[in-house]
Amino acid sequence: MADLALARLVKRFAGGVVGVDDVTLTVADGAFTALVGPSGCGKTTILRIVAGLEEPTSGSVHLGGREVTFLAPRDRDVAMVFQNYALYPHLTVRENIAFPLTVRRMAPAEVTRRVRQAAELLAIDALLDRKPAQLSGGQRQRAALARALVREPALFLFDEPLSNLDAQVRAQTRAELVALHRRLGATMLYVTHDQVEAMTMAQHVAVMARGRVLQEGAPMSLYREPASLAVARFIGTPTINTVAGRATGARFEGALSCDARSASHAEAVLAVRPEQVLLGAGMDASPGTVTLVEPLGPESLVRVRLRSGEELVARVAGEATCKAGDEVGVRVAPGAGLLFRAVDGARLD
């Protein structure tokens, strides 16, 4: 395995459209790193540059200390798993998995060994003689992953590999990929628009928007300490609550009021995670009306509209004691809430 280093990558397309804008990123040897962001933010373009399928306008790509920026894909020692599986429909699973080895004229005995080993690791050894059309979506994705594994590359690249799977299979495959990474100790760069995938699978996450990396770090550090309102809104489910107001000294005043960690006097946005919204009477409680209760078994989501018209979501344990139409008090848990500058979304506290 090897580390990956991207230095000041820029990619401009025809017409001057900037797909990647000065991205510098390091994936440590053996690490599982996720690039996450909305569609069109540049994450897949970065993956294609690393794979050698696109050339950057400027910047460099180093893998294991070796510059590979303009090397052909076959010379980079990387394997890519695609969203659409990219399996050959006329070949069996066995032949699909073996394909990157046979085109390199590897010895048949070694091809057989690697195919068997990868198939057993991914529990598809009983499917080797089937065609892709005879497989479920999850089985096709495992076959595509096995084809990458047999190459024994320095770096694995994943381009939205779970997006075509249904919810249950997607959750199962997430867990299997994490277990596979732990077992192999492989270096992996994973692209997704789904922040749940990024948060639950990766050791390191980079959040992208408009071609740039907004923030990177451990998943929970991004959740707890987002550097901008854009990151705060993208990370977390349900989406973080926001209320407009003003930071004045050690207080935030708006439709919700609370103590704040900012000494600024500025138009601001208070952002509060659903689990930090408290319902009921108390100091700084603001009146609101319950608009919807969503029972989820071990917890409930309660949507409340404030007098200002702003709507918040509160996450409460177990079954909610309120119902739609009830009047409730709404407040921020002590010490909770993040402040951002209204004009540009930068952190204030």
C-alpha positions as MATLAB code, in Angstrom:
seq = 'MADLALARLVKRFAGGVVGVDDVTLTVADGAFTALVGPSGCGKTTILRIVAGLEEPTSGSVHLGGREVTFLAPRDRDVAMVFQNYALYPHLTVRENIAFPLTVRRMAPAEVTRRVRQAAELLAIDALLDRKPAQLSGGQRQRAALARALVREPALFLFDEPLSNLDAQVRAQTRAELVALHRRLGATMLYVTHDQVEAMTMAQHVAVMARGRVLQEGAPMSLYREPASLAVARFIGTPTINTVAGRATGARFEGALSCDARSASHAEAVLAVRPEQVLLGAGMDASPGTVTLVEPLGPESLVRVRLRSGEELVARVAGEATCKAGDEVGVRVAPGAGLLFRAVDGARLD';
ca = [
       0.000    0.000    0.000;
       1.033    3.642   -0.260;
       0.104    7.164    0.706;
      -1.549    9.565   -1.762;
      -0.662   13.258   -1.978;
      -2.559   15.782   -4.099;
      -0.906   19.189   -4.373;
      -2.752   22.280   -5.620;
      -4.828   20.369   -8.145;
      -6.754   22.477  -10.655;
      -8.966   21.211  -13.445;
     -10.544   23.584  -15.964;
     -12.907   22.282  -18.606;
     -13.881   23.788  -21.954;
     -15.525   27.171  -21.602;
     -13.489   28.004  -18.519;
     -15.587   25.880  -16.131;
     -13.505   25.076  -13.042;
     -14.154   21.527  -11.822;
     -11.372   21.361   -9.236;
     -10.034   24.541   -7.659;
      -6.653   24.370   -5.896;
      -7.172   21.143   -3.923;
      -4.423   19.853   -1.652;
      -5.148   16.593    0.156;
      -3.215   13.724    1.695;
      -4.471   10.180    2.190;
      -2.215    8.392    4.673;
      -0.847    4.935    3.943;
      -3.520    2.427    4.959;
      -6.168    5.086    5.629;
      -9.807    5.162    4.514;
     -10.548    8.724    3.361;
     -13.854    9.963    1.958;
     -14.507   12.898   -0.347;
     -18.083   14.039    0.260;
     -20.130   16.829   -1.241;
     -23.098   17.594   -3.468;
     -23.263   16.503   -7.101;
     -20.985   18.576   -9.317;
     -18.638   19.672   -6.524;
     -15.551   18.117   -8.171;
     -15.078   14.960   -6.116;
     -15.424   12.490   -9.011;
     -13.143   14.660  -11.148;
     -10.472   14.336   -8.455;
     -10.923   10.568   -8.444;
     -10.563   10.451  -12.238;
      -7.397   12.566  -12.059;
      -5.924   10.187   -9.475;
      -6.875    7.204  -11.661;
      -5.329    8.795  -14.752;
      -8.637    9.126  -16.595;
      -8.359   12.938  -16.575;
      -5.313   15.182  -16.706;
      -5.178   18.135  -14.310;
      -4.736   21.650  -15.656;
      -2.107   22.160  -12.962;
      -0.954   20.579   -9.734;
       0.476   17.150   -8.990;
      -0.423   13.638   -7.855;
       2.049   11.532   -5.882;
       1.453    7.902   -4.912;
       3.896    6.271   -2.520;
       6.291    9.179   -3.003;
       6.314    8.753   -6.795;
       4.821   11.384   -9.083;
       2.124    9.842  -11.268;
       0.401   13.021  -12.485;
       0.720   12.238  -16.182;
       1.280    8.487  -16.126;
      -1.134    6.215  -18.000;
      -3.753    4.499  -15.795;
      -2.109    1.078  -16.191;
       1.161    2.449  -14.792;
      -0.293    3.914  -11.573;
      -0.964    0.790   -9.505;
      -4.528    1.838   -8.630;
      -7.837   -0.020   -8.893;
     -11.197    1.709   -9.277;
     -14.670    0.488   -8.330;
     -17.415    2.265  -10.272;
     -20.996    3.212   -9.483;
     -22.373    1.114  -12.350;
     -20.176   -1.964  -11.551;
     -18.658   -1.965  -15.109;
     -18.899   -5.747  -15.412;
     -18.748   -7.361  -18.853;
     -22.201   -8.933  -19.400;
     -20.932  -11.741  -21.673;
     -18.315  -12.935  -19.175;
     -18.856  -15.015  -16.042;
     -18.100  -13.601  -12.622;
     -14.888  -15.617  -12.621;
     -13.847  -14.172  -15.983;
     -14.775  -10.630  -14.945;
     -12.686  -10.865  -11.779;
      -9.754  -12.366  -13.663;
      -9.895   -9.882  -16.541;
      -7.312   -7.300  -15.287;
      -4.873  -10.156  -14.646;
      -5.341  -11.980  -17.923;
      -4.800   -8.815  -19.970;
      -1.464   -8.503  -18.181;
      -0.648  -12.104  -19.173;
      -0.253  -13.239  -15.578;
       0.461  -16.950  -15.073;
      -2.833  -18.938  -15.079;
      -2.094  -20.569  -11.726;
      -1.615  -17.177  -10.064;
      -4.790  -15.852  -11.699;
      -6.743  -18.814  -10.337;
      -5.287  -18.323   -6.858;
      -6.090  -14.620   -6.711;
      -9.615  -15.029   -8.088;
     -10.405  -17.786   -5.594;
      -8.956  -15.780   -2.692;
     -10.909  -12.610   -3.557;
     -14.136  -14.517   -4.163;
     -13.862  -16.319   -0.826;
     -13.069  -13.071    0.985;
     -16.217  -11.453   -0.424;
     -18.372  -14.582   -0.096;
     -19.135  -14.890   -3.812;
     -17.179  -18.091   -4.487;
     -20.457  -19.917   -5.179;
     -21.318  -17.385   -7.900;
     -18.192  -17.590  -10.023;
     -19.836  -19.362  -12.950;
     -22.818  -17.014  -13.190;
     -23.185  -14.059  -15.560;
     -23.747  -10.534  -14.158;
     -27.417  -10.608  -15.233;
     -27.948  -13.511  -12.827;
     -26.714  -11.522   -9.814;
     -28.408   -9.117   -7.430;
     -27.143   -5.546   -7.152;
     -25.187   -6.350   -4.014;
     -23.603   -9.409   -5.630;
     -22.603   -7.389   -8.696;
     -20.936   -4.823   -6.471;
     -19.009   -7.576   -4.679;
     -17.890   -8.949   -8.034;
     -16.682   -5.495   -9.067;
     -14.842   -5.165   -5.750;
     -13.261   -8.600   -6.197;
     -11.999   -7.520   -9.621;
     -10.260   -4.592   -7.925;
      -8.887   -6.762   -5.105;
      -7.133   -9.256   -7.382;
      -4.922   -6.507   -8.728;
      -3.468   -5.986   -5.222;
      -3.061   -2.268   -5.946;
      -1.331    0.404   -3.910;
      -4.573    2.410   -3.840;
      -8.278    1.621   -4.113;
     -10.601    4.258   -5.597;
     -14.376    4.093   -5.082;
     -16.767    6.235   -7.126;
     -20.233    6.223   -5.476;
     -20.133    2.403   -5.333;
     -23.299    1.971   -3.237;
     -25.625    4.483   -4.852;
     -27.424    1.886   -6.997;
     -28.201   -0.434   -4.068;
     -31.389   -0.426   -2.022;
     -31.255    0.881    1.552;
     -30.900   -2.468    3.324;
     -28.198   -3.826    1.005;
     -26.415   -0.450    1.102;
     -26.186   -0.550    4.906;
     -24.907   -4.136    4.831;
     -22.323   -3.348    2.153;
     -21.105   -0.309    4.119;
     -20.296   -2.574    7.047;
     -18.612   -5.127    4.780;
     -16.384   -2.484    3.175;
     -15.293   -1.185    6.581;
     -14.490   -4.740    7.711;
     -12.601   -5.352    4.457;
     -10.511   -2.231    4.976;
      -9.614   -3.300    8.497;
      -8.624   -6.736    7.279;
      -6.523   -5.545    4.331;
      -5.095   -2.346    5.792;
      -5.521   -0.901    2.320;
      -5.283    2.740    1.273;
      -8.736    3.807    0.084;
     -10.168    7.014   -1.380;
     -13.962    6.910   -1.418;
     -16.215    9.405   -3.203;
     -19.847    9.865   -2.181;
     -22.603   12.470   -2.047;
     -24.045   10.664    0.995;
     -22.672   12.117    4.216;
     -23.957    9.091    6.166;
     -21.631    6.859    4.133;
     -18.720    9.213    4.711;
     -19.363    9.544    8.445;
     -19.879    5.845    9.126;
     -17.139    4.407    6.927;
     -14.178    6.763    6.715;
     -11.460    7.581    9.206;
     -10.878   10.933    7.535;
     -13.431   13.032    5.630;
     -12.972   15.974    3.273;
     -16.090   18.062    2.581;
     -16.187   19.650   -0.878;
     -18.241   22.354   -2.575;
     -17.713   24.261   -5.841;
     -14.441   22.477   -6.574;
     -12.784   23.238   -3.238;
     -12.215   21.374    0.017;
     -14.112   23.334    2.670;
     -12.852   21.337    5.646;
     -11.271   17.988    6.409;
     -10.783   15.934    9.539;
     -12.130   13.053   11.584;
     -15.877   12.548   11.052;
     -16.976   13.595   14.547;
     -14.701   16.652   14.536;
     -16.548   17.885   11.431;
     -19.869   17.198   13.148;
     -18.971   18.934   16.406;
     -16.770   21.745   15.120;
     -17.691   22.679   11.535;
     -15.610   25.573   10.261;
     -18.453   27.061    8.237;
     -22.221   27.039    7.985;
     -21.944   25.120    4.699;
     -20.125   22.242    6.415;
     -22.515   22.332    9.383;
     -25.500   22.040    7.034;
     -24.003   19.235    4.973;
     -22.856   17.014    7.850;
     -25.502   15.465   10.077;
     -28.961   13.916    9.717;
     -31.447   15.518   10.114;
     -29.890   18.738    8.830;
     -28.730   21.137   11.527;
     -31.318   23.733   12.611;
     -30.596   27.396   11.846;
     -32.070   30.585   13.286;
     -31.218   34.122   12.156;
     -30.422   36.784   14.738;
     -27.627   38.847   16.208;
     -24.593   38.013   18.334;
     -24.297   40.673   21.015;
     -21.547   40.142   23.548;
     -22.011   36.762   25.204;
     -25.587   36.336   23.910;
     -27.379   35.376   20.741;
     -30.755   37.047   20.275;
     -33.265   35.882   17.673;
     -36.355   33.716   17.498;
     -34.313   31.578   19.882;
     -32.039   33.181   22.456;
     -29.140   31.612   24.312;
     -25.718   32.232   25.771;
     -23.050   32.345   23.092;
     -19.284   31.939   22.963;
     -18.802   34.915   20.676;
     -17.870   38.431   21.718;
     -18.781   39.758   18.266;
     -21.593   42.176   17.553;
     -22.800   40.986   14.183;
     -25.709   39.626   12.222;
     -25.413   35.930   12.864;
     -26.911   32.491   12.363;
     -27.351   30.153   15.314;
     -26.993   26.476   14.318;
     -28.278   23.775   16.661;
     -28.215   20.018   16.170;
     -31.615   18.298   16.610;
     -30.432   16.497   19.757;
     -29.529   19.887   21.272;
     -33.056   21.293   20.891;
     -35.011   20.905   24.138;
     -38.782   20.990   24.343;
     -40.607   22.280   27.431;
     -40.554   25.221   29.785;
     -37.273   26.704   30.963;
     -35.011   29.726   30.832;
     -34.814   31.216   27.312;
     -37.648   28.981   26.062;
     -39.397   30.392   22.990;
     -42.985   29.496   22.084;
     -43.592   27.207   19.119;
     -46.183   24.926   17.569;
     -45.608   21.250   16.838;
     -46.219   20.624   13.131;
     -45.199   16.972   12.842;
     -44.069   14.070   15.029;
     -42.081   11.278   13.359;
     -41.778    8.175   15.583;
     -38.673    6.145   14.752;
     -38.776    3.524   17.504;
     -35.939    4.372   19.918;
     -36.348    8.073   19.183;
     -38.755   10.571   17.676;
     -38.254   13.644   15.505;
     -40.478   16.567   16.463;
     -40.863   19.461   14.031;
     -41.727   22.785   15.615;
     -42.558   26.122   13.982;
     -41.454   29.196   15.923;
     -43.418   32.447   15.980;
     -40.934   33.833   13.434;
     -41.964   31.124   10.981;
     -38.617   29.337   11.262;
     -38.959   25.582   11.696;
     -36.763   23.402   13.885;
     -36.358   19.667   14.351;
     -35.878   18.224   17.847;
     -34.633   14.675   18.413;
     -36.147   13.185   21.572;
     -35.603    9.787   23.135;
     -38.358    7.208   22.811;
     -41.930    8.199   22.081;
     -42.697   11.921   21.975;
     -45.211   13.183   24.542;
     -46.502   15.915   22.230;
     -48.542   15.804   19.030;
     -49.138   18.023   15.999;
     -50.864   21.248   17.015;
     -49.486   21.335   20.569;
     -47.893   24.527   21.857;
     -44.433   23.873   23.323;
     -41.480   25.785   24.664;
     -38.279   25.482   22.621;
     -34.778   26.151   23.920;
     -31.158   25.326   23.263;
     -29.366   22.860   25.542;
     -26.829   24.601   27.853;
     -23.490   25.078   26.126;
     -24.859   23.941   22.760;
     -25.296   25.843   19.529;
     -22.778   27.189   17.018;
     -22.590   30.743   15.731;
     -21.822   31.724   12.143;
     -21.532   35.100   10.472;
     -24.654   35.721    8.423;
     -22.885   37.403    5.526;
     -20.514   34.544    4.614;
     -21.181   31.614    6.959;
     -17.810   31.812    8.751;
     -17.614   30.626   12.362;
     -17.958   33.336   14.986;
     -17.429   31.388   18.180;
];
